[in-house]
């Protein structure tokens, strides 16, 4: 387990887990949201986004989070492990709602100067509605996506407690240098 992609519904905790896992293993962390959301919430051009994913995943060891199909063929081909946060809907919705309210109230900067707004959170692509829309769809398609990549090891975590226990059991990779934050290619 040296090249890991953390997936799950919006609000499930992908980035938080990926950061902690990368730190624990002593490897690079990459966040696809940071590469996709340019200033002013503009979507990165496809070629630019794919180039970021390709450059990041060329490293020998890393943890990357995100569900983007725009470059799945690159990341999944280079990964050896998928960690799937497959939590029940009430857990995900509670998390995404709390996180979104917090971000709107505090005006926390996310990626490239972007901040969540009340108007944005209520839009069709806002985090709460997006999580509701994608939760069951992702559950239905993830096993088939992983099956299409037989080289991948699937770690399916179904509760936050299970995730915490699994994370505690992880150890640094031997012979891998600890990554510096600037090497992640983006992030908060």
Backbone torsions as a table, in degrees:
resi	resn	phi	psi	omega
1	UNK	NA	96.5	-179.3
2	UNK	-129.5	-21.9	-178.5
3	UNK	-128.7	102.3	-165.7
4	UNK	-121.1	134.5	172.8
5	UNK	-114.7	127.8	177.3
6	UNK	-99.9	123.3	-179.0
7	UNK	-123.4	166.6	178.0
8	UNK	155.7	169.5	179.8
9	UNK	-63.3	151.7	174.5
10	UNK	-51.6	131.5	178.8
11	UNK	90.6	-3.6	-178.0
12	UNK	-75.5	-20.3	179.4
13	UNK	109.5	24.0	-178.2
14	UNK	-56.6	-52.4	-175.5
15	UNK	-66.2	-41.9	179.1
16	UNK	-60.7	-48.4	179.0
17	UNK	-63.2	-45.3	-177.5
18	UNK	-60.9	-41.1	177.6
19	UNK	-62.6	-47.5	-179.7
20	UNK	-64.4	-40.9	-179.8
21	UNK	-66.2	-44.3	178.7
22	UNK	-60.7	-42.8	178.9
23	UNK	-64.1	-42.0	-178.6
24	UNK	-65.6	-40.1	-179.4
25	UNK	-81.7	-19.3	-177.2
26	UNK	77.4	38.3	-178.3
27	UNK	-126.6	173.9	178.9
28	UNK	-67.0	149.4	172.5
29	UNK	-119.8	133.7	176.1
30	UNK	-127.3	138.3	-177.7
31	UNK	-117.9	112.7	-177.2
32	UNK	-62.3	-32.9	177.3
33	UNK	-57.8	-39.1	-178.6
34	UNK	-65.4	-32.2	179.8
35	UNK	-83.0	-25.8	-176.9
36	UNK	-86.7	-37.5	-174.5
37	UNK	-95.7	97.6	177.1
38	UNK	-79.1	176.5	179.2
39	UNK	-53.3	144.9	179.9
40	UNK	69.8	23.6	-179.6
41	UNK	58.1	25.9	176.9
42	UNK	-78.1	137.5	177.8
43	UNK	-75.5	135.2	178.6
44	UNK	-62.7	142.8	173.6
45	UNK	-56.8	146.0	-175.4
46	UNK	-53.0	-47.0	-177.7
47	UNK	-62.5	-39.5	179.5
48	UNK	-66.0	-45.6	179.6
49	UNK	-61.7	-47.2	-179.3
50	UNK	-63.3	-36.3	178.3
51	UNK	-64.5	-39.2	177.5
52	UNK	-62.3	-47.6	-179.9
53	UNK	-63.0	-43.5	-179.6
54	UNK	-63.2	-44.5	-179.6
55	UNK	-64.3	-44.2	-178.6
56	UNK	-64.8	-46.1	-174.7
57	UNK	-78.6	-1.0	174.4
58	UNK	-74.9	-17.4	178.9
59	UNK	-67.2	155.8	-178.0
60	UNK	-73.4	-23.6	-178.3
61	UNK	-147.3	135.1	-177.2
62	UNK	-168.6	165.5	169.5
63	UNK	-129.4	126.2	-179.9
64	UNK	-126.7	141.6	177.0
65	UNK	-117.2	147.8	176.3
66	UNK	140.3	155.2	-177.0
67	UNK	-111.2	13.9	-170.5
68	UNK	-64.8	121.7	176.3
69	UNK	-75.6	-16.7	-177.2
70	UNK	-59.1	-24.8	-179.6
71	UNK	-140.3	21.8	-179.6
72	UNK	-58.5	-38.1	-179.1
73	UNK	-59.6	-29.9	179.0
74	UNK	-80.3	-58.5	-175.1
75	UNK	-62.5	-46.4	-176.8
76	UNK	-68.4	-33.2	177.9
77	UNK	-66.2	-32.8	-177.2
78	UNK	-92.1	-18.2	-179.3
79	UNK	-74.6	158.5	170.7
80	UNK	-115.1	-13.3	-176.1
81	UNK	-142.8	138.5	170.6
82	UNK	-113.1	125.7	172.8
83	UNK	-106.4	115.2	-175.1
84	UNK	-106.7	115.1	173.4
85	UNK	-84.2	94.7	-175.9
86	UNK	-106.6	69.4	-176.7
87	UNK	-86.9	156.6	175.6
88	UNK	-61.8	151.4	-178.1
89	UNK	-52.3	-45.4	-179.2
90	UNK	-59.7	-35.5	178.4
91	UNK	-66.1	-48.5	-178.3
92	UNK	-63.8	-47.5	-176.9
93	UNK	-64.9	-40.2	176.1
94	UNK	-61.0	-43.8	179.6
95	UNK	-64.8	-47.0	-176.6
96	UNK	-67.7	-34.7	178.2
97	UNK	-66.9	-47.9	178.2
98	UNK	-61.6	-45.5	-178.9
99	UNK	-62.0	-42.7	-178.0
100	UNK	-67.5	-45.6	178.0
101	UNK	-59.4	-44.9	179.6
102	UNK	-59.5	-45.8	-178.3
103	UNK	-65.9	-38.1	178.1
104	UNK	-66.7	-45.2	-178.3
105	UNK	-66.9	-41.5	-175.8
106	UNK	-89.3	-14.1	-175.5
107	UNK	55.6	38.3	176.6
108	UNK	-56.8	131.9	176.5
109	UNK	-74.9	131.7	180.0
110	UNK	-96.1	-91.5	-177.3
111	UNK	-123.3	132.8	171.2
112	UNK	54.6	39.4	177.3
113	UNK	85.2	-0.9	-178.1
114	UNK	-78.2	144.4	176.3
115	UNK	-135.8	149.3	177.5
116	UNK	-79.1	142.2	177.8
117	UNK	-121.7	161.4	178.1
118	UNK	-59.8	-44.5	179.9
119	UNK	-60.3	-45.4	-179.5
120	UNK	-64.7	-37.7	-178.2
121	UNK	-70.3	-23.3	179.7
122	UNK	-89.8	-6.8	-178.9
123	UNK	-72.4	167.8	-179.5
124	UNK	-61.2	-30.5	179.6
125	UNK	-99.7	9.2	175.8
126	UNK	-64.2	159.0	-172.2
127	UNK	-60.6	-37.6	-177.3
128	UNK	-70.3	-49.7	179.5
129	UNK	-66.3	-37.2	179.2
130	UNK	-62.6	-43.2	178.8
131	UNK	-62.2	-42.1	179.6
132	UNK	-64.5	-40.4	-178.2
133	UNK	-69.4	-39.8	-171.6
134	UNK	-94.1	-16.7	-173.8
135	UNK	-54.6	-56.7	-176.0
136	UNK	-73.7	-33.9	178.2
137	UNK	-62.6	-45.7	179.1
138	UNK	-62.3	-40.8	178.3
139	UNK	-58.8	-39.2	-178.3
140	UNK	-73.8	-29.8	-174.2
141	UNK	-100.4	-18.8	-171.8
142	UNK	-64.0	-44.9	-179.1
143	UNK	-61.4	-38.7	178.1
144	UNK	-67.5	-39.1	177.8
145	UNK	-63.3	-44.3	179.3
146	UNK	-66.2	-41.0	179.4
147	UNK	-60.5	-29.8	178.3
148	UNK	-75.0	-6.5	178.2
149	UNK	-126.0	74.3	-172.0
150	UNK	-63.8	-14.1	178.1
151	UNK	-76.2	-13.4	-175.9
152	UNK	-84.8	137.5	169.3
153	UNK	-88.1	131.6	178.1
154	UNK	-103.5	125.8	172.7
155	UNK	-114.9	109.0	-176.2
156	UNK	-103.9	112.3	-177.8
157	UNK	-107.0	124.3	-171.0
158	UNK	-105.2	-9.0	177.7
159	UNK	-142.4	153.9	174.8
160	UNK	-58.4	-35.9	178.9
161	UNK	-65.2	-41.7	177.3
162	UNK	-62.2	-40.8	179.0
163	UNK	-63.6	-45.4	179.7
164	UNK	-60.8	-43.1	178.3
165	UNK	-63.7	-42.9	179.5
166	UNK	-63.5	-44.7	-179.3
167	UNK	-61.8	-43.3	179.2
168	UNK	-59.4	-29.0	-177.5
169	UNK	-79.7	-11.3	-177.3
170	UNK	-78.6	144.3	-178.6
171	UNK	-125.0	154.5	178.6
172	UNK	-55.2	145.8	177.6
173	UNK	-77.5	131.5	-179.8
174	UNK	-67.3	139.5	176.4
175	UNK	75.9	9.2	180.0
176	UNK	-106.4	130.7	178.3
177	UNK	-75.5	143.5	177.1
178	UNK	-66.2	131.8	-177.3
179	UNK	-77.7	152.2	173.4
180	UNK	-98.0	149.6	-178.3
181	UNK	-56.5	-33.2	-177.8
182	UNK	-67.9	-16.9	-179.2
183	UNK	-81.3	-5.6	-174.8
184	UNK	-77.8	-14.7	178.7
185	UNK	78.1	18.8	178.4
186	UNK	143.4	-175.4	178.4
187	UNK	125.1	-175.6	-176.8
188	UNK	-85.7	NA	NA
